[in-house]
Amino acid sequence: MIEPCTPLSLLQVMTYSGPLKIKSLEPEDPLIEFNQGGELKSSRFGDVYASSLDPVGESEHVFIEGNQLQQRWREPPKESSSFHVGELGFGTGLNFLLTWKHWFEAEDKDPGWQHLYYSGFEAFPLSAVLMETVHQNWFKDPGSPYQTLYPYSKQLLDQWQDMMIGVHRIALDSSITLDLHINDAFSAMAQRPKRSRPMDAWFLDGFSPDRNPQLWKPQLFALLAEHSTPESTVATYTSAGHVRRNLGNAGLPVKRAKGWAKKRHMLSSPRETSKPDRFRSSAKTLGEIQKAVVLGSGLAGSTVAHALAGRGWQVKIMDPASGFGAGASGIPQLALRLRLFNEANAAAQIYLQAYLFTYRWLVRLASEGKFFWHRKQIRQSVTAMNKRKPLSPEKLARIYGNKLFQTERNGSLCFPFGGWIDPIELCRALCSSPKITHMFNTPNPSFEAQEHGWRVQSSQGNQTEWADALIIASPQALERLPILNEAKLEFTTGISTAVRTCDELKKKDHIFTGLRTLFPARGNSHLVSATYQRVRAGESDAKAANQENIIALRQMLQSDLKAPLDVLTHYERERANTYDRLPLIGRFQKSSVSYNATNPIYISSAHGSTGLATCPFAAEIIAAEICGDPLPVTEEQRLLLDPSRYYQRAQKKNRQTSSESKKT
């Protein structure tokens, strides 16, 4: 339970702010220029990004020392092994890089500290090109104090993209996670899920209060206090009296301290070390190994298992199949694609954030040699567009800009951040950790809530597992549990056809999506994916489906394909969707003794045809929620994905009906 620092008089500003209301997911231009002295300056605010007098030294003095980070890291953690820093005004990333450096290089850091989460709030992010230019300028002088940041800067730039409005999680190594909240700070903080762990330290580094007063308002400080505990600290370079008073009134008391260099004062929190941490994660005892059972060994289950194992959990995967990928994840090739929308809404943000997260995730894991990531451009023809709600090129340009994809003359879209993987190879690689074990050939396991956690038993009754967390990552498993299946999943069966390659098809070295998806050659075959029929697995006419795929492929390629195509084999797989075509991700909540906060069930299911993009992102959400870490989504996004949403809507409707009946 979080004990907020905020006085009750300010609670009215701390509620969920409602649906996203913007016309574009592109943030506004930061309006950057370099002044005559070579300093980076914002013409929007008429202020420089950093002091010309040793900005590295100033950042260390104000934020690292001002929040007493090194001293606090020497002390053992109380409830959580992760430390959380929030920064208003991410800018060039200097404060983040210095915090990362001190965290990584601290020789006397208590071994209980395992992970640093850093949340940067920025309304006007630097483009990838500009960010690289700024960092390159840092390192031109061999004697500059920036030189020690080079290895950290390189890792950040490797993953830095042109950021869109939303929450973007960047995993930089096994102990550092950066969350970028791209939006104005008030909106971003108002949308931060209450389930996210509060901050341990705040860096207030926006432009000066007289140039950018929006970042120094009492209403914003009240939101900061809501996401803090009595032990949270604040530090900022300004010593303005109204800033000090506003922070104190919000429940974040600060005092004047010695400023950097010629500056007389700054503000920082007086720290008290005797109060206990008010936030309790799922860990029973800090350092105690916890166990999870995952039902399902496809992409949804394997990514959750991998995310939890990376956080130190022991994971048991159960599946009725004999191996990985027996369900929708069992075709030889899956493409990473971005689902597009005609509106800049929270659903569009979810798929954008998932797409970019998974792209970075795949590139990073593949670079470690865990599996092979086939980076390929994706060309999406107009025939791939949603026929019921056709995508408008004009709307797409307004919503997404031109960084994620380019529109070609014929209306097709070209995505540079695309590619494909072998999903079974990926599942095996993700589950190769010694912390993950498997129980295949285990149909219909039963589970029973205990005082804390779950007792899970195989259908044969010959093996019992005890788990602190239970994750359902199989739509078939979900379907067998009516109490959880409020969404009434819709199942479709798709057949993918492998055809023998020919000269015309060999020229298609990219992924081509239209009436079907054509993958690049793999050996002597091309995969054409897939038909969609509203039948269950085993009820499809495979021969007819193969012919449908070939006819659709010829229509897509038109004059480019004249040779006859030989069918080598086919793959029949079943997928699930919900009524609102959004996946089920997160903790299931229901007014039942068996499924409450003490015995939560987590679900990752109904990913439809975009599972490669959404499953890794879903796994990160679930693992963060189980472990009490920050969630990489807004509150509106969390509610859209909430597995309980159908149940809650039904309950609301029932209450309204009951109320109307009483009136009549």
Buried (B, 14 or more C-beta within 10 A) or exposed (E): EBEBBBEEEBEEBBEBBEEBEBEBBBBEEBEBEEEEEEBBBBEBBEBBBBBEEBBBEBBBBBBBBBBBBBEBBEEEBBBBBBBBBBBBBBBBBBBBBBBBBBBBEBEEBEEBBBBBBBBBBBBBBBBBEBBBBBBEBBBEEEEBBBEEBEEBBEBBBEBBBBBBBBBBBBBBEEBBBBBBBBBBBBBBBBBBBBBBBBBBBBBBBBBBBEEBEBBBBBBBBBBBBBBBBBBBBBBBBBBBEEBBEBBEBBBBEBEEBEBBEEBEBBBBBEEEEEEEBBBBBBBEEEEEEBBBBBBBBBBBBBBBBBBBBBBBBBBBBBBBBEBBBBBBBBBBBBBBBBBBBBBBBBBBBBBBBBBBBBBBBBBBBBEEEBBEBBBBBBBBBEBBBEEEEEBEEEBBBBBBBEBBBEBEEEEBBBBEBBBBBBBBBBBBBBBEBEBBEBBBEBBEBEBEBEEEBBBBBBEEEEEEBEBBBBBBBBBBBBBBEEEBBBBEBBBBBBBBBBBBBBEBBEEBEBBBBBBBBBBBBBEEBBBBBBBEBEEEBEEBEBEEBBBBBBEBBBEBBEEEBEEEBEBBEBBBBBBBBBEEEBBBBBBBBBEEEEBEEEBBBBBBBBBBBBBBBBBBBBBBBBBBBBBBBBBBBBBBBBBBBBBBBBBBEEBEEEEEEEEEEEEE
